[in-house]
Amino acid sequence: MQISVDAALNRLDQDKIQLFAKVMEHGSMSVEIYRPQKTDLQTPHRQDELYVVISGRGEFLNNGKRSAFSPGDVLFVPAGVEHRFENFSDDFVTWVIFYGPNGGEKP
C-alpha cells in the first residue's frame, strides 16, 4: 500500500467541507489526512494515534502540555487523551495514524 500527499489531498479536495479523509486501512491501523480550518475541534479518540506533520506550524496541546510543531514532527497521543492543534498556519496539513485496540495499548 502506498499513497502520496498529493493523492491524499486530492481525495480531501473532492468534498470542500471535509476536514479529513481516510486513505488507508489494514487491521486495526488506519491513516487519514487532516486539514483543519482555523480551529481544531477534535475530541479524544478511542485508539492510540500518531500525527506526522506534512506542512504548517503551530502549537499542539496534548493532555494539558503545549508544544510547538513544524513539518516533519511526529506527535503521539494515547487513546482517550484530550488534544488539539492551536494557533496553526493556514497551510497546516498532517497525516493521522490510528492503531491498536480501543482504549489504547498497554505501556
N, CA, C and O atoms as a MOPAC input file, in Angstrom:
PM7 MOZYME 1SCF
protein

 N      0.84400 1    -1.18700 1     0.00000 1
 C      0.00000 1     0.00000 1     0.00000 1
 C      0.88200 1     1.24100 1     0.00000 1
 O      1.93100 1     1.28300 1     0.64300 1
 N      0.43900 1     2.22800 1    -0.72200 1
 C      1.17300 1     3.48700 1    -0.78900 1
 C      0.22100 1     4.58600 1    -1.22300 1
 O     -0.67100 1     4.35800 1    -2.04000 1
 N      0.41200 1     5.78100 1    -0.67300 1
 C     -0.33300 1     6.95500 1    -1.12900 1
 C      0.56300 1     8.17000 1    -0.96300 1
 O      1.29000 1     8.28300 1     0.02300 1
 N      0.51200 1     9.06300 1    -1.91300 1
 C      1.29700 1    10.29000 1    -1.84100 1
 C      0.48300 1    11.37600 1    -1.14400 1
 O     -0.73600 1    11.26400 1    -1.01400 1
 N      1.15900 1    12.41200 1    -0.70400 1
 C      0.47200 1    13.55700 1    -0.11100 1
 C     -0.48300 1    14.16200 1    -1.14000 1
 O     -1.62300 1    14.48500 1    -0.80700 1
 N     -0.03300 1    14.31900 1    -2.38300 1
 C     -0.88400 1    14.90600 1    -3.41400 1
 C     -2.15100 1    14.08900 1    -3.64900 1
 O     -3.23900 1    14.65300 1    -3.77200 1
 N     -2.01700 1    12.76700 1    -3.71000 1
 C     -3.18500 1    11.91700 1    -3.92800 1
 C     -4.14700 1    12.00300 1    -2.74100 1
 O     -5.36300 1    12.03700 1    -2.92700 1
 N     -3.60700 1    12.03800 1    -1.53400 1
 C     -4.45500 1    12.15600 1    -0.34500 1
 C     -5.17000 1    13.50700 1    -0.32400 1
 O     -6.35700 1    13.57100 1    -0.00600 1
 N     -4.45800 1    14.58600 1    -0.66200 1
 C     -5.09100 1    15.90400 1    -0.70400 1
 C     -6.16900 1    15.96900 1    -1.77800 1
 O     -7.18200 1    16.64500 1    -1.59900 1
 N     -5.96000 1    15.27300 1    -2.89400 1
 C     -6.98900 1    15.22000 1    -3.93400 1
 C     -8.26200 1    14.58200 1    -3.40700 1
 O     -9.35800 1    15.04300 1    -3.72400 1
 N     -8.13600 1    13.52800 1    -2.60600 1
 C     -9.32300 1    12.90400 1    -2.00600 1
 C    -10.02200 1    13.89000 1    -1.07700 1
 O    -11.24900 1    13.99100 1    -1.07000 1
 N     -9.23600 1    14.60400 1    -0.30500 1
 C     -9.79300 1    15.59200 1     0.61800 1
 C    -10.49100 1    16.71300 1    -0.15000 1
 O    -11.54700 1    17.19000 1     0.26800 1
 N     -9.91300 1    17.12800 1    -1.25500 1
 C    -10.47000 1    18.22000 1    -2.04200 1
 C    -11.74800 1    17.85000 1    -2.79100 1
 O    -12.45000 1    18.73600 1    -3.27800 1
 N    -12.06100 1    16.56600 1    -2.89100 1
 C    -13.28400 1    16.15200 1    -3.57000 1
 C    -14.52700 1    16.65800 1    -2.84100 1
 O    -15.58200 1    16.83800 1    -3.45100 1
 N    -14.39700 1    16.88600 1    -1.53700 1
 C    -15.50100 1    17.41900 1    -0.74000 1
 C    -14.95500 1    18.59500 1     0.05400 1
 O    -14.27800 1    18.39500 1     1.06200 1
 N    -15.23100 1    19.79300 1    -0.37200 1
 C    -14.65400 1    21.01000 1     0.22000 1
 C    -14.99600 1    21.17800 1     1.69500 1
 O    -14.28400 1    21.88600 1     2.40700 1
 N    -16.05600 1    20.55200 1     2.16800 1
 C    -16.46000 1    20.67400 1     3.56800 1
 C    -15.64100 1    19.73900 1     4.45100 1
 O    -15.46100 1    20.01100 1     5.63800 1
 N    -15.15600 1    18.66700 1     3.89900 1
 C    -14.44400 1    17.64100 1     4.65000 1
 C    -13.10800 1    18.15700 1     5.18200 1
 O    -12.35700 1    18.80700 1     4.45400 1
 N    -12.81300 1    17.86900 1     6.44500 1
 C    -11.54300 1    18.25100 1     7.05900 1
 C    -10.53800 1    17.10500 1     7.06700 1
 O     -9.33700 1    17.33100 1     7.21300 1
 N    -11.02700 1    15.87500 1     6.90900 1
 C    -10.14000 1    14.71700 1     6.90300 1
 C    -10.66900 1    13.68100 1     5.91500 1
 O    -11.85000 1    13.66900 1     5.56700 1
 N     -9.76100 1    12.81300 1     5.47700 1
 C    -10.14600 1    11.72200 1     4.58300 1
 C     -9.32700 1    10.49200 1     4.94900 1
 O     -8.10600 1    10.57000 1     5.08600 1
 N    -10.00100 1     9.35500 1     5.10700 1
 C     -9.30600 1     8.09100 1     5.35600 1
 C     -8.71200 1     7.62700 1     4.03800 1
 O     -9.41600 1     7.54100 1     3.03100 1
 N     -7.40800 1     7.32400 1     4.04000 1
 C     -6.73500 1     6.97500 1     2.79600 1
 C     -6.12900 1     5.57700 1     2.80200 1
 O     -5.67700 1     5.09300 1     1.76400 1
 N     -6.11500 1     4.92200 1     3.96600 1
 C     -5.50500 1     3.59700 1     4.04000 1
 C     -5.99700 1     2.87900 1     5.29700 1
 O     -6.20600 1     3.50500 1     6.33600 1
 N     -6.18200 1     1.54700 1     5.19300 1
 C     -6.55900 1     0.71900 1     6.34700 1
 C     -5.88900 1    -0.64100 1     6.24200 1
 O     -5.70600 1    -1.18500 1     5.15200 1
 N     -5.52800 1    -1.17600 1     7.40200 1
 C     -5.02100 1    -2.54500 1     7.48800 1
 C     -5.15700 1    -2.99100 1     8.93900 1
 O     -4.54100 1    -2.40600 1     9.83000 1
 N     -5.95800 1    -4.01800 1     9.18000 1
 C     -6.17500 1    -4.46200 1    10.55200 1
 C     -6.71700 1    -3.31300 1    11.39700 1
 O     -7.68400 1    -2.65500 1    11.01500 1
 N     -6.08600 1    -3.07800 1    12.54900 1
 C     -6.53600 1    -2.00400 1    13.43900 1
 C     -5.98900 1    -0.64000 1    13.02800 1
 O     -6.37800 1     0.37600 1    13.60400 1
 N     -5.09500 1    -0.60000 1    12.04400 1
 C     -4.44200 1     0.64500 1    11.64100 1
 C     -5.23700 1     1.33700 1    10.53700 1
 O     -5.70100 1     0.70500 1     9.58800 1
 N     -5.38100 1     2.65600 1    10.68900 1
 C     -5.94700 1     3.45900 1     9.60600 1
 C     -5.14700 1     4.74800 1     9.50600 1
 O     -4.62100 1     5.25000 1    10.49900 1
 N     -5.06600 1     5.27400 1     8.28400 1
 C     -4.33700 1     6.50400 1     8.01700 1
 C     -5.31200 1     7.50300 1     7.40700 1
 O     -6.06700 1     7.18600 1     6.48900 1
 N     -5.27300 1     8.71500 1     7.94200 1
 C     -6.09000 1     9.80000 1     7.41800 1
 C     -5.18400 1    10.98200 1     7.09200 1
 O     -4.07600 1    11.09700 1     7.61600 1
 N     -5.66400 1    11.84200 1     6.23300 1
 C     -5.04200 1    13.14400 1     6.04900 1
 C     -6.00600 1    14.13900 1     6.67800 1
 O     -7.21900 1    14.04400 1     6.49100 1
 N     -5.45700 1    15.10300 1     7.43300 1
 C     -6.28100 1    16.02000 1     8.21100 1
 C     -5.83100 1    17.44900 1     7.95200 1
 O     -4.64800 1    17.77400 1     8.05000 1
 N     -6.79900 1    18.29600 1     7.62000 1
 C     -6.53000 1    19.70000 1     7.31800 1
 C     -7.61500 1    20.56000 1     7.98200 1
 O     -8.60000 1    20.93100 1     7.34500 1
 N     -7.41900 1    20.87300 1     9.27600 1
 C     -8.42300 1    21.71300 1     9.94000 1
 C     -8.40500 1    23.13900 1     9.38000 1
 O     -7.39600 1    23.58900 1     8.83800 1
 N     -9.50500 1    23.82300 1     9.51500 1
 C     -9.63600 1    25.20300 1     9.03300 1
 C     -9.87900 1    26.12300 1    10.22600 1
 O    -10.94500 1    26.08200 1    10.84000 1
 N     -8.90300 1    26.94000 1    10.54600 1
 C     -8.97900 1    27.95800 1    11.61300 1
 C     -8.98700 1    27.36600 1    13.02500 1
 O     -8.21900 1    27.81100 1    13.87800 1
 N     -9.85000 1    26.36200 1    13.28900 1
 C     -9.98900 1    25.78800 1    14.62900 1
 C     -9.99900 1    24.26800 1    14.53000 1
 O    -10.60600 1    23.69700 1    13.62400 1
 N     -9.32100 1    23.62200 1    15.47200 1
 C     -9.31200 1    22.16300 1    15.54900 1
 C    -10.32700 1    21.75400 1    16.61200 1
 O    -10.13300 1    22.03200 1    17.79500 1
 N    -11.39100 1    21.10500 1    16.20200 1
 C    -12.48500 1    20.74300 1    17.10100 1
 C    -12.45300 1    19.27500 1    17.50900 1
 O    -13.49400 1    18.71300 1    17.84800 1
 N    -11.29400 1    18.65000 1    17.48300 1
 C    -11.19600 1    17.23600 1    17.82600 1
 C    -11.64000 1    16.95200 1    19.24900 1
 O    -11.57100 1    17.80900 1    20.13000 1
 N    -12.09200 1    15.73900 1    19.44300 1
 C    -12.34900 1    15.19900 1    20.77000 1
 C    -11.46100 1    13.96100 1    20.92100 1
 O    -10.95500 1    13.45200 1    19.92100 1
 N    -11.25800 1    13.46500 1    22.14700 1
 C    -10.39500 1    12.29200 1    22.32700 1
 C    -10.86300 1    11.09900 1    21.48700 1
 O    -12.05600 1    10.90900 1    21.25300 1
 N     -9.89400 1    10.31300 1    21.04600 1
 C    -10.15900 1     9.14800 1    20.20200 1
 C    -10.02700 1     7.85900 1    21.00200 1
 O     -9.40800 1     7.83800 1    22.06600 1
 N    -10.60900 1     6.79100 1    20.48500 1
 C    -10.60800 1     5.50300 1    21.18300 1
 C     -9.31400 1     4.72700 1    20.99100 1
 O     -9.01700 1     3.82600 1    21.77600 1
 N     -8.53400 1     5.06000 1    19.95600 1
 C     -7.27900 1     4.35800 1    19.69700 1
 C     -6.10900 1     5.30200 1    19.92800 1
 O     -6.26700 1     6.52300 1    19.92600 1
 N     -4.91700 1     4.70900 1    20.13100 1
 C     -3.69200 1     5.49900 1    20.13900 1
 C     -3.52800 1     6.10600 1    18.75100 1
 O     -4.02700 1     5.56500 1    17.76400 1
 N     -2.81600 1     7.24700 1    18.68500 1
 C     -2.62200 1     7.85500 1    17.37400 1
 C     -1.28500 1     8.57900 1    17.27800 1
 O     -0.72100 1     9.05500 1    18.26400 1
 N     -0.81400 1     8.63600 1    16.05300 1
 C      0.37500 1     9.39800 1    15.70200 1
 C     -0.02000 1    10.43800 1    14.67700 1
 O     -0.83000 1    10.17700 1    13.78800 1
 N      0.55800 1    11.61800 1    14.81000 1
 C      0.44500 1    12.65100 1    13.78800 1
 C      1.83000 1    12.83000 1    13.19200 1
 O      2.82100 1    12.88800 1    13.92000 1
 N      1.90000 1    12.91900 1    11.87300 1
 C      3.14300 1    13.24700 1    11.17600 1
 C      2.83800 1    14.51800 1    10.38300 1
 O      2.08800 1    14.49200 1     9.40700 1
 N      3.42700 1    15.62000 1    10.81700 1
 C      3.11200 1    16.92400 1    10.24100 1
 C      3.68900 1    17.01900 1     8.82500 1
 O      4.89000 1    16.84200 1     8.62100 1
 N      2.82900 1    17.29700 1     7.86800 1
 C      3.22500 1    17.44000 1     6.46700 1
 C      3.67500 1    18.87300 1     6.19200 1
 O      4.75300 1    19.10200 1     5.64500 1
 N      2.83600 1    19.83200 1     6.57700 1
 C      3.15000 1    21.24000 1     6.33800 1
 C      2.50600 1    22.08700 1     7.42000 1
 O      1.55800 1    21.66700 1     8.08200 1
 N      3.04100 1    23.28700 1     7.58500 1
 C      2.49400 1    24.22700 1     8.54300 1
 C      3.20700 1    24.18200 1     9.88700 1
 O      4.00400 1    23.28800 1    10.17000 1
 N      2.89500 1    25.16100 1    10.68700 1
 C      3.47600 1    25.29900 1    12.02200 1
 C      2.37700 1    25.72800 1    12.97700 1
 O      1.35300 1    26.27200 1    12.56200 1
 N      2.59900 1    25.47800 1    14.25700 1
 C      1.63700 1    25.89600 1    15.26100 1
 C      1.98400 1    25.32600 1    16.61100 1
 O      3.14200 1    25.02700 1    16.90200 1
 N      0.96200 1    25.18000 1    17.43200 1
 C      1.12700 1    24.61800 1    18.77100 1
 C      0.21200 1    23.41300 1    18.90700 1
 O     -0.88100 1    23.37500 1    18.34100 1
 N      0.67600 1    22.43100 1    19.66800 1
 C     -0.09500 1    21.21600 1    19.90100 1
 C     -0.33700 1    21.09300 1    21.39100 1
 O      0.60700 1    21.08000 1    22.18000 1
 N     -1.60100 1    21.00300 1    21.77700 1
 C     -1.97800 1    20.80500 1    23.16800 1
 C     -2.28900 1    19.32900 1    23.34900 1
 O     -3.19300 1    18.79500 1    22.70600 1
 N     -1.54400 1    18.67600 1    24.21900 1
 C     -1.65300 1    17.22700 1    24.42100 1
 C     -1.68500 1    16.95800 1    25.91800 1
 O     -0.66400 1    17.05600 1    26.59700 1
 N     -2.87300 1    16.61500 1    26.42800 1
 C     -3.03600 1    16.30400 1    27.85000 1
 C     -2.56100 1    17.46600 1    28.73000 1
 O     -1.91800 1    17.25300 1    29.75800 1
 N     -2.88300 1    18.69400 1    28.31600 1
 C     -2.54200 1    19.87500 1    29.08400 1
 C     -1.16200 1    20.44500 1    28.82300 1
 O     -0.84100 1    21.52300 1    29.32300 1
 N     -0.33500 1    19.74700 1    28.05000 1
 C      1.00800 1    20.23100 1    27.74800 1
 C      1.03700 1    20.80500 1    26.33400 1
 O      0.58100 1    20.16400 1    25.38800 1
 N      1.57500 1    22.01500 1    26.19600 1
 C      1.63600 1    22.69700 1    24.90700 1
 C      3.06200 1    22.62100 1    24.36000 1
 O      4.03400 1    22.81400 1    25.09000 1
 N      3.16800 1    22.33300 1    23.05000 1
 C      4.48000 1    22.31300 1    22.39800 1
 C      4.34000 1    22.83900 1    20.97500 1
 O      3.27800 1    22.72800 1    20.36100 1
 N      5.41900 1    23.41100 1    20.46000 1
 C      5.44000 1    23.89900 1    19.08300 1
 C      5.63800 1    22.71800 1    18.13700 1
 O      6.29200 1    21.73700 1    18.49000 1
 N      5.06900 1    22.81500 1    16.92800 1
 C      5.29800 1    21.78800 1    15.91100 1
 C      5.61700 1    22.44100 1    14.58300 1
 O      5.27000 1    23.59600 1    14.33400 1
 N      6.29400 1    21.66800 1    13.72800 1
 C      6.65700 1    22.11600 1    12.38600 1
 C      6.72100 1    20.89500 1    11.47200 1
 O      6.63200 1    19.76600 1    11.95600 1
 N      6.87400 1    21.09700 1    10.15500 1
 C      6.88000 1    19.97600 1     9.21700 1
 C      7.90600 1    18.89700 1     9.59400 1
 O      9.04300 1    19.19300 1     9.96100 1
 N      7.46900 1    17.65100 1     9.49200 1
 C      8.32300 1    16.50800 1     9.80000 1
 C      8.19500 1    16.01600 1    11.22500 1
 O      8.64100 1    14.90900 1    11.52800 1
 N      7.59600 1    16.80300 1    12.11700 1
 C      7.45100 1    16.37300 1    13.51000 1
 C      6.46200 1    15.22100 1    13.60600 1
 O      5.51000 1    15.12700 1    12.83100 1
 N      6.70900 1    14.34400 1    14.57900 1
 C      5.82500 1    13.22500 1    14.88600 1
 C      5.30500 1    13.44000 1    16.30100 1
 O      6.08200 1    13.64900 1    17.23300 1
 N      3.99100 1    13.38800 1    16.45400 1
 C      3.33600 1    13.63000 1    17.73800 1
 C      2.52800 1    12.39600 1    18.12000 1
 O      1.80600 1    11.84900 1    17.28700 1
 N      2.64100 1    11.94900 1    19.37700 1
 C      1.90600 1    10.78100 1    19.86000 1
 C      0.84400 1    11.20700 1    20.85500 1
 O      1.08400 1    12.05400 1    21.71500 1
 N     -0.34900 1    10.60300 1    20.72600 1
 C     -1.44400 1    10.84500 1    21.66600 1
 C     -2.02100 1     9.49500 1    22.08600 1
 O     -2.50400 1     8.74100 1    21.24100 1
 N     -1.97700 1     9.17900 1    23.39400 1
 C     -2.61700 1     7.94000 1    23.85200 1
 C     -4.13200 1     8.02500 1    23.69900 1
 O     -4.70500 1     9.11500 1    23.70600 1
 N     -4.76100 1     6.89700 1    23.56500 1
 C     -6.21900 1     6.82900 1    23.45800 1
 C     -6.86400 1     7.54500 1    24.63700 1
 O     -6.40600 1     7.43200 1    25.77400 1
 N     -7.94200 1     8.28800 1    24.34900 1
 C     -8.73000 1     8.91400 1    25.39100 1
 C     -8.20300 1    10.23500 1    25.92200 1
 O     -8.82100 1    10.82300 1    26.80900 1
 N     -7.08000 1    10.71800 1    25.40700 1
 C     -6.46500 1    11.94300 1    25.91800 1
 C     -6.93900 1    13.15400 1    25.11700 1
 O     -6.99300 1    13.11800 1    23.88800 1
 N     -7.28200 1    14.22900 1    25.83300 1
 C     -7.68600 1    15.46300 1    25.16500 1
 C     -6.48100 1    16.07900 1    24.46200 1
 O     -5.39500 1    16.17000 1    25.03600 1
 N     -6.68000 1    16.50000 1    23.21900 1
 C     -5.60800 1    17.08600 1    22.42300 1
 C     -6.19900 1    17.90800 1    21.29100 1
 O     -7.33800 1    17.69500 1    20.87700 1
 N     -5.39700 1    18.86200 1    20.79200 1
 C     -5.82100 1    19.65000 1    19.63600 1
 C     -4.65800 1    20.50400 1    19.15000 1
 O     -3.70100 1    20.76900 1    19.87800 1
 N     -4.77500 1    20.92200 1    17.90500 1
 C     -3.82200 1    21.84800 1    17.30300 1
 C     -4.35800 1    23.25500 1    17.50700 1
 O     -5.55600 1    23.50100 1    17.36600 1
 N     -3.45400 1    24.18500 1    17.84200 1
 C     -3.85600 1    25.56800 1    18.08000 1
 C     -2.88100 1    26.50800 1    17.38900 1
 O     -1.73100 1    26.15400 1    17.13000 1
 N     -3.35800 1    27.70800 1    17.09400 1
 C     -2.51000 1    28.75800 1    16.52200 1
 C     -1.71000 1    28.25500 1    15.31500 1
 O     -0.53600 1    28.59100 1    15.15700 1
 N     -2.35200 1    27.45300 1    14.47200 1
 C     -1.64200 1    26.86100 1    13.33800 1
 C     -1.78700 1    27.72600 1    12.09600 1
 O     -2.75500 1    28.46900 1    11.93500 1
 N     -0.79400 1    27.60600 1    11.22400 1
 C     -0.77600 1    28.35500 1     9.97300 1
 C     -1.82900 1    27.81800 1     9.00400 1
 O     -2.29300 1    26.68600 1     9.13700 1
 N     -2.19700 1    28.64600 1     8.03300 1
 C     -3.23600 1    28.27200 1     7.07100 1
 C     -2.85600 1    27.07400 1     6.21600 1
 O     -3.73500 1    26.41200 1     5.66400 1
 N     -1.55600 1    26.78000 1     6.09400 1
 C     -1.11300 1    25.65500 1     5.26300 1
 C     -0.93900 1    24.36400 1     6.05800 1
 O     -0.33200 1    23.41400 1     5.56400 1
 N     -1.46300 1    24.31700 1     7.28600 1
 C     -1.28200 1    23.12500 1     8.12800 1
 C     -2.02900 1    21.90900 1     7.57900 1
 O     -3.23400 1    21.95800 1     7.33000 1
 N     -1.28100 1    20.81900 1     7.39800 1
 C     -1.81800 1    19.52000 1     6.99400 1
 C     -1.00200 1    18.45400 1     7.71500 1
 O      0.21200 1    18.59400 1     7.86200 1
 N     -1.66300 1    17.39300 1     8.16400 1
 C     -0.95200 1    16.32100 1     8.85900 1
 C     -1.53200 1    14.95900 1     8.49900 1
 O     -2.72100 1    14.82800 1     8.20800 1
 N     -0.66300 1    13.94400 1     8.52500 1
 C     -1.11300 1    12.55700 1     8.49100 1
 C     -1.59800 1    12.22100 1     9.89700 1
 O     -1.03200 1    12.71400 1    10.87300 1
 N     -2.62200 1    11.40200 1    10.02100 1
 C     -3.09200 1    10.87900 1    11.30100 1
 C     -3.10700 1     9.36500 1    11.17200 1
 O     -3.73000 1     8.82000 1    10.26000 1
 N     -2.41900 1     8.68600 1    12.08600 1
 C     -2.34900 1     7.22600 1    12.06600 1
 C     -2.96000 1     6.70500 1    13.35600 1
 O     -2.41400 1     6.92000 1    14.43800 1
 N     -4.09000 1     6.02100 1    13.24200 1
 C     -4.73600 1     5.36700 1    14.37500 1
 C     -4.32700 1     3.90700 1    14.36400 1
 O     -4.19900 1     3.29900 1    13.30100 1
 N     -4.11700 1     3.33700 1    15.56000 1
 C     -3.73700 1     1.93300 1    15.61200 1
 C     -4.04300 1     1.34000 1    16.97800 1
 O     -4.26000 1     2.05600 1    17.95600 1
 N     -4.05500 1     0.01200 1    17.01700 1
 C     -4.20300 1    -0.71700 1    18.26700 1
 C     -5.64700 1    -0.85700 1    18.70100 1
 O     -6.56900 1    -0.43200 1    18.00600 1
 N     -5.82500 1    -1.47000 1    19.87900 1
 C     -7.16700 1    -1.74500 1    20.36000 1
 C     -7.85100 1    -0.48100 1    20.90400 1
 O     -7.17900 1     0.48900 1    21.25300 1
 N     -9.18000 1    -0.49800 1    20.97400 1
 C     -9.90200 1     0.57800 1    21.63600 1
 C     -9.41500 1     0.65900 1    23.07000 1
 O     -9.25200 1    -0.36300 1    23.73700 1
 N     -9.18300 1     1.87800 1    23.54600 1
 C     -8.63200 1     2.06900 1    24.87600 1
 C     -7.12700 1     2.19300 1    24.88000 1
 O     -6.53900 1     2.53300 1    25.90600 1
 N     -6.48000 1     1.92000 1    23.73600 1
 C     -5.04000 1     2.05300 1    23.61600 1
 C     -4.27300 1     0.82000 1    24.02900 1
 O     -4.80500 1    -0.08800 1    24.66800 1
 N     -3.01100 1     0.81000 1    23.64900 1
 C     -2.12900 1    -0.30200 1    24.01400 1
 C     -1.63200 1    -0.12000 1    25.43400 1
 O     -1.55900 1     1.00000 1    25.94000 1
 N     -1.29700 1    -1.20600 1    26.06000 1
 C     -0.71900 1    -1.16700 1    27.40300 1
 C      0.72000 1    -0.69100 1    27.30300 1
 O      1.46600 1    -1.16000 1    26.44400 1
 N      1.13400 1     0.26300 1    28.19600 1
 C      2.53100 1     0.74200 1    28.14800 1
 C      3.53000 1    -0.36600 1    28.48200 1
 O      4.73800 1    -0.12700 1    28.48500 1

